[in-house]
């Protein structure tokens, strides 16, 4: 015998970062030309970018500063 479907009264809010919206604050990590993750601090974004670049050296990883609207590239010495 099948169980009846239960429907929630209120759906869970979805926390989605849309790629078509421009960032206005924080720091984003761009991988191969696509924005992937948003971080509150520059240090957190650079740490994750360095870790990712060390694990996958073929990727192009950059950090985007939303306040200054600039892409920051990691130097090869920072990868390790």
N, C-alpha and C positions, 0 to 999 in steps of 0.2 A: 504494500500500500504506500502511496506517495504522500510525502509531507506537504501541507499547503505552503504556498509561497508567502513569505512575510515581507511586507513593504514598509520601509522606514518612513516615519512621518516627515522628517526633514533630511534632505540629502547632505552628505558630508561636504564641506567646502573644499574645493580643489585649489591647491597652491601651485599654479602653473606659471612659469616664466615664459612669456611670449617672445619669440625671436623678431617679430615685426615691430616691437616697441623699442624705442631708444632708451638706454639707461640714463638716469639723471643723477644717480648717486651710487657710491660703492665702486667696486673693482670687479671686472669680469675677466674670465679666462677664455681666450679664443684659441681653439684648436683647429688647425687646417682651415682657417678662414671663417669658422662658425663659432658663435658665442655659446659656451657650454654652461658655465657656472658663475654665480655672482657671489662675491665675498664682501664682508663689511670693511676689512682692512687690507692695505697693500701687502703687508707681511704675510697674511694668510694666503692671498692669491699667489704671491711669488713662491711661497713654500710648496703649494700644490702644483704649480707650474714646473718647478724644479724637479719634484718627485716624478711627475708624469714624463718629463723630458728624459730623466735618467732611466726610467723603465722602458720608454718607447722613443729612442733617439731619432727615428725617422719622422716623427710628428713635428709640425710647425706650431709652437706654443708661444703665445703672447699674452700680456696682461693689459687690459683696457682700463684706463682711468676715466671714469665718467665725468668727474668734476672738470678736468682739464681737456677732455675729449681727445685723448692721445693714446696710441698703442705703445706699450713699453716692451721692448724685446729683451730676452735674456741673453747674456753673453755666454759663449761656450764654456767659460770657466765656472759659471754658476750652475751648470747642469748637474754636477756631482755633489 
